[in-house]
Amino acid sequence: MLALRLARGAHPLVQLRRLLVAAASAGTGFLLLCTLAYAMEHPGAGSVLRLAWCLAPITATVYFAVAVARTDPGTRPRSGLSAVGLGPGRLMMLAAVSTAVACTLGSMVALLFFLHLRGDLSGLPFDGAAAELLAADRPLPLAAALTLLALVPLAASAAGALVLRPRPAKAGGTDGGAEQPGDTDAPASPPSGLPWGVALLAAGLAVETYASRSGGGIRGGFPMPGGADGSPAGVLAGWALTALGLVLAGPGLTYLCGRLLQAVRPGAMRLLAGRVLQEEARRIGRPLGVLCAVASGAFASVVLYAGPRPEVGPLTALGALLVAGCAVLTLATAAVEARQARSHTTDALLRLGAPATMLRGSAALRAGALVAVFGPLTWIVAQLAAVPLGR
């Protein structure tokens, strides 16, 4: 009940983010139900492979839900809450419950829409419009449908609780050793994932190239839902390694952007922009890496579906839209979280007389540096990943 009261009294922007989480969960749940309908008509290994394709939208939705939970002001520690039993641990549970409620709402919408398109629910427009595609002639296994719909709420709430769990404050902090939930982005030594990210990126491109040469073409046993005949599993494994490499390398590259901004006798604006990027390297570096991976994969998909290859089906398009939309929204949410984290610093600079134009210029420098580094990187990775597919 407390989680529902906090959700009801939240700011409209917070409510909008929760509704976006519910929408992403609804889209992913609908994809899972469509996969179940295909399995009812075509039992066998092909159904399992189609279900494996849903891992990408599931991961993107869970990642977005966790990012929204981190920025929820209703579950942030405040003075006086511990006295009434709402310490960091209890607030973590409230965040997990709020995330589960939003995702469950989306899953229920997906179920209603799926039943409506099958023709099981009447009285609305487009009754049974997709009856043939959704196996309307067969009874729907309710237990299997509910199990699939529970995947996103359970995974999102568990991941949110894991990320927001209370952690001991670092030595020398200003909070006297108190625990802070989800304090995973505190400034430290430069991020250490850049070498591993580069290694995984190179390995992914190598695996993709080898699989495309030895697989005898792009068709070959890993069917995409909604119309595409298939893609070699080795190529998809290469894509996964490449995406993981970009995610791991994102914080390190963001930190290097901050170092570059401070190079060669920096002024106050460049110094401020560089320090802020170094401070927020872990917070915004991972979403930037995810967005780069999605963008490079989108470019490779354009190459894949160009020419005589099969057209993209509706379910493939929905999955791609979910992944891309969640990646963009996660980056925007991380930017909001970063702005909230440095609000005290911004207020202190304004009180000291720093002009607002300097703060806006610092933000523009940060954005320009990130685009200058991640833009060419995304284009290079996309070109290298698309070369084997065009053969």
N, C-alpha and C positions, 0 to 999 in steps of 0.2 A: 504493500500500500504506500509506503514511503517513497519507493521508486516512482510509482505512478503520480504521486503528488508533486515530486520534483520535476517530472516530465511535463506535467500540466502547467506548472508555473514558470517554465523556462522562457528564454527570449525567443522571438519569432525566428531568428536565424538559426538558433539551436534546433528548434522544431523542424525547420526546413532540412537541416542536415539529417535529422532522424528520418524524415520522410524519404529522403534520397536513399538512405540505407534500406528502408522498407521496399522502395522501388527496385533497387538492385537485387534484394533477396527475392522479390517476386519474379523478376526475369530469370534468375538462376533456377528458382524452383520450377518455373514453367519448362525450362530446358530439361531438367531432370525428369519431369513427368512425360515430356515428349519422348525421351529416351526409353522410359518404361513402356509407353505405348508401342514403340518400335519393337521392343523385346517381346511384347505379347504377340505381335504378328510375325516376327522373325527371330525365334529363339536360336541361340548359338553364340559363337565367339564374336560375331559382328556387333552384337548388342553390348558386350563388355567393352569393346573398343570405342563404341559411341559414348558409353558412360565415361571412359577415360578422357574423352575430349571435354567433358564438363568440369574437369579439375581446374582448368584455367579460369573460367568464370567464378567457380567456387572460391578459389584462392584470391582473386581480385575483389570479390564481394567481402570476404572476411577481412582482408587487409584494409579496405575502406571503412568497414564497421569499427575496426580497432582504432583507426585514425580519428574517427568521429568520437569514440568513447574517450580518447585522450584529451580532446578539447572540450568536453562537457563540463561547464562550470558548476553544475549541480553536484558533481562528485569530486570536487576539489577540496582538499583540507582547508578549513577555516577556523579561526579562533573561536573557542567555545563549543565546537561540535564534539570534541573528545569528552567533554564533561557530561554530555548526555548520551554517551555510548556510541558516538559516530566517529570512531577513529579511522585511520587509514585503511585498516582491514575491512571495516564495515562499508566504507565508501567504495572500496574496490568491488565488493559484492553488489552494491547498488548499481555501479557502472555495468557489471556483467548482466544484471537483471534487466536494466534498461536496453542494453544491446539485444538481449534475447527477445524482449517484447517487440522491438522494432522489426527484427528479422522474422519472428513468428507471424507478425501481421502481414508482412510481404509474402510469406509462404502460404498463408490462408487465401490471400488474393489470387495467387497463382493457381491454387487448387480450384477456386470458384471459376476462374477464367477458363481453366482446362476443362472442367465439367461442362461449362456452358458451350464451348466449341465442340465438345463431343455430342452434345444434344441431351445430356443427362439432366440439365436444368433448362426449364422453358420459361417463356414469358418475357424474354428480352430479345433485342435484335441479334441477328446472326446466330440463332439457335442452330446447333449442329452444322456450322459452316465448314468445319474441318473433321467431320465424322469419319470419313474414309482414312484420313491420315492419322487419326488418333485412336484407331481400333475401337470404334464405337460398337461394333458387332460383338465384342468380347466383354465380359464383366471385368471391371477394374478391381485389381487386388488392393483393397484399402490399406492393408498392413504395409505392403511394399511402398505404396504412395506416401503414406505418413512417415515411413522410415526415411525415404529420400528427402522429403520436405523438412525433416528434422536435422538434416546434415548441416545446413548453413546456420540456423540458430545455435545449435550446440557448439559448432566449431568457432563461431564468432564470439560467443560468451566465454568459452574456455580460453581463447586467445586473448580476449580483453582482460580477463582476470590474471592471466600470466604476465601480460605487459604492464598492467597497473598494480601489480602486487607491491606491497610496501618493501622498501629497501633501506638499509641503514645509510645515514648520511655519510659523506666522505669526510675524512679527517680534515680538520681545519675549516669546516664549513661554518656558516653564520647561524645555523639553527640549533646549535648545541647538541647535535647528535640525534635529533628527532628523525623519525622515519618519514619519507616522502613517497607516495605511490607513484610508480612508473617513472622514477628518476633515472632513466636510462640514457639521457642525452646531455648529462652534465659535461662541462668542458673537461678534457683530459689531454693526454698525449695524442699526437696526430693519429687519426684512424688507421688501423693496421690491416684493413681488408683490401687495400689496393693491389698488392702483389698477387693475392689469391684471386682477385677479380680478373686481373689481366690474364693469369694462367687459365682460369676457366673459360674466359672469352676466346682465347686462342684454341683451347681444346674443343670448344663447341664448334668453331668454324672448321677445324680439322675433321671432326666427326661428321659434320654435315657434308663436307666435300667428299669424304671417303664413301659415305652411304649413298650419295647421289651417283657416284661412279660405279659402285658395285651392285646397286639395286636395280639397274636396268630401266631407269626412267622414274618419273615422279609417281606413277601408279604402282601400288604395291602393298596393300595389306593393312592399312590403318585408316579406315574410311572416316571421312568427316561427315557430320550430320547435316542433312538438308540439301543434298544434291551432289557433293563432290565424291568422286569414286574412291580416292585414296591417296595417301602419301606414305613414303617409306618411314618406318618407325625410327630408323637411324637418323634421318633428316630431322624428325621431330625431337629426338634426343639431343641433337646438336643445337637446335633452337633453344631447348630448355637450358642447356649448359651456357649458351651465350647470354640468355636473359639473366641467369643467376650470376654470371660474371659481371654484368653491368650493374646489378643491384649491389654486389659486394664492393665494386669499385666506386660507386656513387659518392659515399662519404669522403673517401680519400681524394677524389677529384674536386669535390667542393672545397675541401680544406686547401688544396693546392691553388684553387682560384683565389682564396683569401690571401695566400702567400704572394701570389703574383700581383694582386692589387696593392700590396704594401711594399713592393720592390722599388728600388731606385728613388730614394728620397721622397717618400709619400707625404702629401699634405694631410690636413685634418680630415678631409672628406674621404680620401682613399684609405687612410688609416682606419677610420671608423668602419667603412665598408668591408675592408679585409678582416678586421677583428670580428665583426658580426658573422661573416661567412665561416670563419674558423669556429666560432662558438656554436653555430647551428649546422655544422657539417654532418653530424649524424642524424639530426632531425629531418633535414630536407634532402640529404644526399641519397637516402634509400628511395624515397618517392621519385626523385629525379632519375635514378637508375631504372626504376620500373617503367617510367614514362618513355625513356630511351629504348628500352627493350620492346615495348609495345609499338613504338613508332617504327623501329627497324623491322619488326615482324609484319607490320602492316605493309611496308614497302615490299618485303619479300612475297607477301600474299598477292600483291598487285602483279608481280612478275609471274607468280604461280598460275593465276587465273587469266592471264593474257593469252590471246591466241586461241588455238583449238581446244584448250583444256575445258573441263566442265564448268558451268556457271555456278556462282555461289548461291546456295539455297537459303531459305528464310531462317532456318535455325542456325546455320553458320554465321549469317549476318547478325542475328541477335546475339550470339555468343561474342562475336568480335566487338559489337557495340557495347556490350556489358564490360568487357575487359578494358577497352579504350576509355569508356566513360568513368569507370572506377579509378583508373590510373590518373586521369586528369583531376577528378574530384579529390583523390587522396593527396595529390600534390597541393591543391588549393587549401585543403584542410590542414596540411602540415605547415603551410605558409601562415595560416591564421594562428596555429599553435605557437609558431616562432614569434609572431608579433605579440601575442599575449605574454610570452615568456620574457620578452625584453621591454615590456611596457614600463616597468619601474625605471629602467635605464633611460628610456626615452623621456620620461617625465623629469628625471634628474637633469638631463642635458638641457631641456627647455627651461627649467628653473635657474640653471646656471647661465642662461642667456644665449644658448646655441640657436642660430636662426633656423626656422622651419625649412628654408630652402636647402640648407646643408643636409638635413635628414632626408628630404626628398631626393636630393642628388646622390646621397649614399645608397638609397634604395635602387635608383636607376643604375648606378655603377654595379651593384650586386647582380641585378638582373642581366645587365649587359655582359658581365664576366661569365655568368653561367651559360648564357646563350652562346657566347663565343667558344666555350670549351665543349659543352654537351651537344651543340648543334652539329659541328663537323664530325664529332665522334659517332653520333647516331647515323649520319649519312654514310660514313666509311663502313660501319658495321652492317648497315643495310645493303650497301653495294656488295660487300664480300659475301653476305649471306644469300644474296640473290643470284650470284654468279652460277653456282651449281644448279639452281632451279631452272635457269634459262637454257640449259643444254638439252 
